[in-house]
Amino acid sequence: MPVVEGSDLVQLQRRRQQVRNICILAHVDHGKTTLADSLVASNGIISQRMAGKLRYLDNRADEQERGITMKSSSISLYYQEAEDMAGNPDYLINLIDSPGHVDFSSEVSTAVRLCDGAIVVVDVVEGVGPQTRACLKQIYEEQLKPVLVLNKLDRLILEKQMDPLDAYFHLCQVLEQVNAVLGSIFASDILAKEDITKKDNYESALEEVDDSELYFSPSSGNVIFCSAYDGWAFSVRDFAAMYAKRLEMNRKDLENVLWGDFYYNSKKKEALPGAQEKAKKPMFVQFVLENIWSLYDIIAIRKDKDKLPGIAEKLGLKLAARDLRLTDPKLQIKAVLGQWLPIDKSVLHMVIQHVPPPHQISDERAQRLLYPANVDLSSLPPETLKLKESFTSCDANSSNVIAFVSKMTPVHISHLPQNRPKRLTDQEVQQRRDEVRRRIEERKQQSEQAELEKISQGVEQLSTRVEVPEKEESKPEEGEQNEFVFIAFARVFSGTLKRGMELFNLSPKHDPRQPTHRKEEEAPYASRVTIGDLYMFMGGELQLLDEVPAGNIVGIGGLESHIVKTATLSSSLDCTSFSELSVMATPILRVAIEPVQPQDMPKLVKGLKLLNQADACVQVSVAPTGEHVITTLGEVHVEKCVHDLEQSYAKIKVNVSKPIVSFRETIVPAATVDMVNEAIVKTAEDKDVSKKIAVQQTLNKLGTLKVIAVPLPAEAVELLESHSEFLKELAAIPRNQLLSEKWTALLASIKAKLIAALQDLQLFGLSTLSPEELVNRIWALGPRNCGTNILLNLSDYEQPDFWSSHAKSDTDIRSKTDPRKDFNSSLVNGFQITSVAGPLCEEPMQGVCFAVLEWSIQSEGEDLNSRGPFSGQVLTAAKEVCRQAFQNQPQRLVTPMYSCNIVVNAEMLGKSRPQRIYLRQLNLFPCAG
């Protein structure tokens, strides 16, 4: 296919019915970028022969060296349906290739948010990998429409040497694995939403939901079988079209029976079930796999080159003379099968049929993106609710312009289209030729005069000294900031985005329910930004655009000073800020960075700022010791960040420390056996609980705190840790704000599970309260209001209700009858300070319950502020009493232990030697000491 003009793609952007936004997701090395190469080659951008070798969308040097994708890259492709389709329409495919390595999983999140569908690629030999599971979960959460590509079928033939029947059963198992993962994700989600409070309901919620459209099935047309490297692919539909007339069957009926336990009865001219039971060949083996296996046997295994013309004639192919001269079997396979079963037509037709266009976004997904999950929709203003209509209709003519920026992409200024040399027209080329001829003629005429002038100049130089002024080299300024520009990687969801348009940049805290947030002059979390140049992504290149209608992916310039990582852009302040990107993995590997030359520190600081903006997942911070620390997802991610710092952003040599290990501090129950496993006999002094209680007074002796620290049960720690993100968002919500139905149900579920987990909480007889009453007495969580440590109130003080969304804030609960309520936040802040930095080595605490047994203030006739502000005295006393209570118990340092699952083929068992393994998933276990 010839190269498609950019103007044709721009025209297609305005036809929302003919636009598809898709991303390619898979485990590492399952063939995503090779598949993308084949689709790019269909537009004539690269050669078909180079597809799979060029890795066109991997435009970083280290991506090419390592052979893995490190960042998401987008390209716009043109596709025209076959002539037998009604109207023979053409389509615009906005394709995003994403990484498969776990260290770059944040790039997957940025790609998924902008798309309506996803191509899930699975290596049929490797099967479902860990990242495949993570991708399927993210697809389900973002409510995309997935399609499946079973890749590398050539490995079953050449590497595994399976026969067609064994390969069929193997493909069934791989497909079953993928569907099993989808089913488990679906079941977990449905069961999590199930109302378990109804005692009379014995039916599972799974029985009431419809999952018929959830799974992948070749008969449904959402599965493709392919070899991306060899350039061929097919669906059941393709072979049904070939055999329908020959088998005298209806094409649609043949599609339904070509995959599955069906065999063909040649006498009855029909497909019958029970192929395996009756020892018959399944139709998929007989009519599909055996044909492909025979082609590989002739071309790649026996290498019978003389049969190529005959094969091409039988298949109705026209092979060029150069294809017949090929000696490499792989190239011969690509020439024959690539023409017989073109990969781009099979894959892109499946995308067109199963991935919805932008204006058919579901109401559920629109609500999830547009409105925060923790907000009750009835509390939103009518203007905000009306925006959903423009959002779901994806109307380019709407006055409400809404766009979401998923990341900021660094682009070298030399790669911008306005800075690239322009192609010369035929007239300009002719003018330059005439100019060259004229200069040649002038040089010939002046040659004699030039020789005479040289002689005269030589005589003059003998008598005089001529000083030639030296040209000063222009040195680039150190503060130069224009080497890289950041292009916003975005999608327009409503309206038309135009160059020079002014929009509002809405931060995550923007809340249209607050009247001041909807006034431009008073809005604290919104700022005006001007849209710069607009670009169409074409892999490593950019194409300038004047405007971009709704439903398309776009690059936006001029926003680098306003957006760090993600943002919501809107023409109205009534719009809410989009929900945060779902994270597949959390950064855990921390290293300190310092320049080799100390005088290069300003360059390092500038480079780290650029790195923080360019990388969607890296976290840049300054430690209390003054070290510059970057937190990454893994070893490969660290190497990429350091490479970017040294080669692009800071351009200095840096030293990288060994990984900084994060510890946790905790307490454990008293030991019952000694080091030789003999029982420890406890004396009366050991059994005295009063020695475990810490007592602390304020500086003016008017306030007293008594606290005991006890270890939390493991179930409670796991529960709080698994819901830390939810509790973090809950803590940020004002206390008097109504929660959504979903959040209210989740909060009630956490409370119920915590009641069950606290059954084993040991309080040494200091309280007779039931577990349910103890949960209601929870004062706060720490650190940062979302950790695994609990502040429990066992005193006579009435603390604010932790679980009620209608509870009043600290400023509203103050009462003249109880002076302690004025200092409620001071005591809680003291607990937070202690839980974030324990007494062992200033590391955060884990799994500790601080029970406040007494809190008293003597305020009658006394000046509470006699020794300074009493609130500060309460904070200091709370901090010290919690530290003392912690030290009164057996203390332990919790060290991180990495664990991983290694999946290998049966043939590899016993062949590998034990090696030291660097593991990925973070689990915390107490260490002795």
Steps between C-alpha positions, in 0.01 A plus 500: 500500500640846417577754768181672614501879488459677834213707361295180452549408865397852607178464301427167671539661844171682444307175438459362851326184377816411308750563781640227729733556796684183601810395692707182482555330836693185589768343712858587409631332179159372392518693172324835548749716311542240224123501453503879496773490231278285279210743540728798428632326188143477367509880458823491303692679774752215523570201277314176560836320504623722784189445714608332822865597455477879488286545818375830358318617813805437721671829416735516799854368457486294821170345388668376183803374693302310764226384263221608739254787493551759776238762420162522331512621139203597287445498125197574281429241230265487203294189433248424228259211526488233232286554193238249612418720801206736466614840375868402508563755781839629615606540862749686718674274753676681784737225619705513823779246557571458872779328699465150638779519759376541856745788558310712247145401590410865568526560125225241455273701731554815293414313180192320631334821620495650149363196317163332444639153431810287542678230301621239749792303356587158646794280401346155442814328629554711814128529577355754744774697675483716815474820295224344289296462819578856605401634157172308498419636844570854390291453185211383717535789745518758221210323321670467163391254232779241462583280201748212513796421273657156549850562367802291399319200353816436299673394824256211537610375157874567490597506868253270675448283189138432586265340254179692414281304744734554797531866406120532498468360853787725613325806354181399682693490829658843444161648413354338810778653712425850372127457558564359847691817594217714364245292689686530831531879463130523415395274788715689752344829396142369517550330836663814643183693414271231642288600797593250769284667766183329372479185707206348310675523160672167424556565127833623372514831317676318214174327412330830420759658267552437130855405400423378148697781335790485744704213357711454189376255236620449143140439397408850622773653286698657784797258473776508237765231444825635361875506463586870508865440414408296191236756406181291487181472701153360464167481674234235479309742274780495238494121455120492517496730197743267317313174570134606510440435131710184483333342805155618391437673832381841601794726589358607837422140595850394401652772720315355800624142450849551357633534855401252764419131533344468152591274210387509137288218360571498126203275424243715677680824403467634852695558821424271793601526868704242690827492305709397800252237617484341153876531437445735206715792397356833616414726208755757621774239462376360170431823313729753670805368684589220259523747211736729694707205629541365145623839375760520778602140431563568130661844533675510838572137589558317168598828328350386170533827311381356169145459630454872574349588158251213526400600853451860393285393208276280716453778755435761232810702587725702273859468616755741360815369332713618792279301742566184300876565518500521881717243677406574865204276601372768741481754218328244279242434774443874537457540123247215464303502825524878535321536166253216561411597860596870538539587866377859476163409346423233759604703805359836394171349380460340845572839660241673281234241580551467876651826630235774529549843343559794739137615507378160622669520838291329768321706765680306772844580361409864439382529860817332628726739309304820549381470860711391800397166648468646849247768401124469524367609158198671657735746671649622168360817337270456195756663270753230591253219439411644156863467390449124485280546189781675311746243632307189388391645163861603421360798309767701317261798475436515874593822678628290793861410421633218722841334461712278721881501507637161608871587489758751376722369220849653453585587139830641377451835329663367183216246468225761496343533155545879495877455553556236235629594152210532258484313170582717200250546220597425138530874432731554797719206391533649147590842645777344708638319195511826303677668790766226510563532123534880532755467781708252297514743210605784731780289649638424154499869405668602827763226504766710320436804723521281811850378411625859457345605832670213683841607370442861608371393843815289554726799432299719742516243781881508490499868597191532719332286760132461455297426814195291436234548764399170661138411496356449844332169534153528634486301819167361601373641823492269797141594570391403152168319526391461140684181407198288598136596488220305664201400291182409689378152406124554505158408368214735421175369649266787408504805270780597263848592621653791309839665500502815717186397692485588870390224737502432874756262645312321780706349780380188689369715788266698275145441625208661310275444802675790667360832372841671512651226279262597219603866498806575290629775729466289816566143376802382706572182304449612141720710274467630145728350237542580130515209258818509290574298188294186440663184366401164357728224630663298222737281699824694539369786287238770553262664256363850560124543531278807519221337699403161638135391539369286784590131506862532385842468661711815473828654608469845659791744521550799728387332824833391654496784755144418612485118510741265677356155421121487443226762471139564407438781251154654470334812366268504804567509872190284549705201382650266758860384498536153344559203727862405561674242283481148638847383599617147416816513712634726774853645489709323763865526391664815637849621411686820579646706214792741521721665236858380454609865498346693794477820292249323273235487774280775337499298176397187693212684669380628162537154346303334782220751449483408130520128581211530746287657227606260225455172689145419609605274789830626640485685831765766565554617857759647735579289807538660848876445458497724190542216251310510171305175485312344209248222564446263209326173418811290454856460386434559130297810584793639703737443209265680262466798736877527549554474122248780440665719762851452361415516129203735474380699801802581718781397261740430786652189649323384816570254779220262594484351848404145587123453546371670813311241703182611678441339839199498732490500879255283692437321829428132560338300781728400784699182430370175650809285427870579511775443241524128581123458468437469874200666660567832673366511857355845563530659840246726664708797390485384137123469523459853635320690220552837668864494394391493137295819541673827414402818687587849381403847620500826310770754576275697738389180681134573422447224245558126547508216246512125568560275197578133442627361171383155385565311176217489246386160370646411159152495341441860606838610360432332164153654484623854565791457260282372216262798534765767561420691179130510584569617857740765366233645271243474780721704732521777240121539483336760726316332788161654419503382138263231376668185365386311194308173538803300387731660756248472781465127430878452484548687828238280668674190361839610638343569838336156511826325408693703758255394772574136415876566489510668843358191672860400577615843627668452838434793741621324821160539668511880485170514310180297495374649176388270219684504161213699349528763775878508457463574127261784582765634740766533229632854517737514202725296270866572446724594344336754266147394602520185286764275656489174692519651850195582712441763767233348728301698756434310826463813713185688599559752220250501211712507183370596151339206322759359261246305292220752453507722191259738679731555798594858565851632455734585786410867481130421545524253790649742747292527810528709813403201713803291400822697445675191358310538173691820428823298487373192317709566187815560707482156658430334163792685340731375775396144418556564127853631564588192704358253250692654208837486681545241774759499778714214361637665185249770404313268260119479469314268736287205399230302681497690830188592697543791743218479757442828690395393852476846650501859378434769755536879511485711819361824364308637794664821621820426311662669202559221249740714296728581793793310344426577135205407278322204661428345160875465444544349845230240427664414166840452664355294784305278258811441292714410802242276669451300179876452464529387865209259461663356188832450682329327792415206271724248318613693192587368156635647180302384197718453193367475143517158340459471125319202352413390148349212309719337236307321226700270271421224254511140620809441284698756704450331838828375640712679240551834675743560784390688814573867464440810703171647387399863526132495563216737421208479738552665839403300808592600855613248760640566849866426545662391823667759715 
